[in-house]
Amino acid sequence: MDIRTYNLCALMLVINEVSSQSVTVEVAQGDAVILPCSSSRYEKDVFWRYRDTKTVYEIIEGKKNFQDQDGEYRGRVKGFPSEFTKGNYSIRLSDVKLSDTGTYSCMIPDSRTVHVELKVKDESDSSHRTSPDNSGIMRKAGSTSSLVISVLLCIFSF
Ligand SMILES: *[C@@H]1O[C@H](CO)[C@@H](O)[C@H](O)[C@H]1NC(C)=O
């Protein structure tokens, strides 16, 4: 494999690591949870969406903006403006409902989109009750399929 091919493989693997980040967060119904999203640099605009349609939270020109927020999320979502300059665009969703289950995307234009899969546990099912610290359980999932494709492409380019 020549050096150009090798560089291309390395680049593809890095892009994979950076662009297809995905995490799963678990929370008990009624609790609050942090949906994580961060960037290595300061971003002016960040858009949080639920199932790619409903607006959950927005940062426009560096300021939180609730203008287009979906009624479902009114009063239940909080960002951390003091963290914005550190590239931390995580949000806190409180009073979590079973209907909040699903994929949240944190879209950073011209940079990347972080997908957060929220799993809500029915609190009547006590065997699944999470610890009382409300922090939820976080697990990195990654996008396995695209990683496999990149690795296969690298192997076959030998
Ligand atoms: C982002 O800020 C929130 C709220 O202060 C905090 O819980 C979380 O750990 C921070 N994330 C990072 C990556 O610093």
The ligand as a MOL file (V3000), in Angstrom:
LIG
                    3D

  0  0  0     0  0            999 V3000
M  V30 BEGIN CTAB
M  V30 COUNTS 14 14 0 0 0
M  V30 BEGIN ATOM
M  V30 1 C -20.9010 20.2490 30.3650 0
M  V30 2 O -21.5740 20.9810 31.3600 0
M  V30 3 C -22.4430 20.2070 32.1850 0
M  V30 4 C -23.1510 21.1410 33.1290 0
M  V30 5 O -22.2640 21.9050 33.9070 0
M  V30 6 C -21.6410 19.1440 32.9090 0
M  V30 7 O -22.4910 18.3260 33.6750 0
M  V30 8 C -20.8930 18.2860 31.8980 0
M  V30 9 O -20.0640 17.3530 32.5620 0
M  V30 10 C -20.0520 19.1620 30.9860 0
M  V30 11 N -19.4640 18.3340 29.9370 0
M  V30 12 C -18.1820 18.4260 29.5960 0
M  V30 13 C -17.7400 17.5540 28.4780 0
M  V30 14 O -17.4150 19.1930 30.1670 0
M  V30 END ATOM
M  V30 BEGIN BOND
M  V30 1 1 1 2
M  V30 2 1 1 10
M  V30 3 1 2 3
M  V30 4 1 3 4
M  V30 5 1 3 6
M  V30 6 1 4 5
M  V30 7 1 6 7
M  V30 8 1 6 8
M  V30 9 1 8 9
M  V30 10 1 8 10
M  V30 11 1 10 11
M  V30 12 1 11 12
M  V30 13 1 12 13
M  V30 14 2 12 14
M  V30 END BOND
M  V30 END CTAB
M  END
